[in-house]
Amino acid sequence: MLAPRAAARFGRYLNPVLSAISGNSGFTKVFVRGEGNYLFDAEGGRYLDFVSGFGSVNLGHNHPRVAAAVAEALRTKAPGFAQSAINPYAAALAESLIDVSPPGLEMVFFCNSGAESVEAALKLARAATGRSGLLCCQGAFHGKTLGALSVTANPTYQRPFEPLLPDITAVPYGDLVALEEALATRQFAALIVEPIQAEAGIITPPPGYLREAQRLCRQTDTLLIADEVQTGLGRTGLIFACERDGLEPDIMTLAKSLGGGLMPIGAMLCRRSLWREAYGTVHRFALHTSTFGGGSLACAAGLETLRVLKEEPLVRNAAEQGERMRAGLMLLWQEMFDSIGEVRGEGLLLGLDLLPIRPSIAAHWKRNDATGLGEYMVPGLDKLLENIQSVYLMQTLLSSFGIYTQVARSNPNVLRVQPPLGIEPQEVDHFLLAVGTLCRELRKMSAEMHGMITKTAIGMHDSK
Ligand SMILES: Cc1ncc(COP(=O)(O)O)c(C=O)c1O
């Protein structure tokens, strides 16, 4: 009923640019239904979801147990919000979260999004330590509210909103020497870090980096904030990605799939001593709050999500199917290392880094161009071809193979491979076959394009 006018309304009232680039270019759809690993359009077309709401649909769409838990809370007329009262759903979810989280985390603050959980973490770190400095990593993504944006060390997102928070330093991700040097100043309340930088293009740190970062933080009385908003809740084949390194962060942020793909909810978990230091008096206990944080429906969804993750073999499946996917993508990389730069990530948070067509075309032109026209044309061509391969992949995966994908926003040459955790082996194989076919097509097209450009450049040379 809503579908026919959705695209026009979206373009008019929400975001005309997004509507134009994704709708007209055909790499997204008006989805009207989601079930398990699939999204459906109004015409009944079925699409395997390889985006999973950027990590918010780990359980698949409309997981029946989460939907039933929310329906049950509604049936029993649980009060949606009753501020300053004790909410049984919030209390139970906090306990369940602490049960599954790394040792040392004993207190929870509920909010409504990933960025809000990061805000809560940054504020707690400053209030508990009395230090103002915050350390983050270059390329990081921690959200877009002003505080979270200040540690989202990406100039594209930051520049239009400057000045941001003061006393923020960004060090290269994975660089322990730079980290040690920064921490030695002892001016930082905390280091905030993603176990895998997802938005930056699924970047994994060198082995041992996180453990050593934790050691250096402890040595300099700096808190470690693990941002598990995207990596958490089974995505990497573990409940939390930081388990792999045996990390015991002082603060952890969560959101996305905590709402089971149905409700918005975020959480900040921390050590009891930090909470006491920051908020543990009658004058301070309400310094950081959120009207909607810890609402009954969101917490009911969160509680059931944790039960599902415990009782259904989703996390194990993420590890197994992640391995199957990675092995298939590595075979493709071996065949096509001239077109695919790298396969990165863990579990079902993988990225296929496509090499730009551009440099080799530009090189071709330069070698063959005697007219000087190349110098004039190449920058325009560069722009045109910048992300052409990932756009082609997204479009054709959707239209010819019924697979919905997206790229990493800060690194659009990286195709995200991020299906729900319950993906089946035959669905993994369908994706591998599709992506292999299209990468081979792309390589052929790229070769033809080279030929065409070389011919044009030689033609120009001859006619000179
Ligand atoms: C690691 C990380 N932190 C924080 C956020 C912000 O979450 P939200 O979009 O819910 O504010 C994201 C979102 O992608 C994220 O990936």
The ligand as a Gaussian input file, in Angstrom:
#p B3LYP/6-31G(d) Opt

LIG

0 1
 C       31.788000       0.669000      15.236000
 C       30.597000       1.596000      15.194000
 N       30.376000       2.424000      16.220000
 C       29.333000       3.267000      16.244000
 C       28.437000       3.308000      15.196000
 C       27.289000       4.249000      15.222000
 O       26.089000       3.562000      15.374000
 P       24.701000       4.288000      15.057000
 O       24.621000       4.420000      13.570000
 O       23.674000       3.352000      15.623000
 O       24.719000       5.602000      15.754000
 C       28.618000       2.439000      14.105000
 C       27.700000       2.459000      12.969000
 O       27.909000       1.919000      11.918000
 C       29.736000       1.572000      14.099000
 O       29.969000       0.740000      13.080000

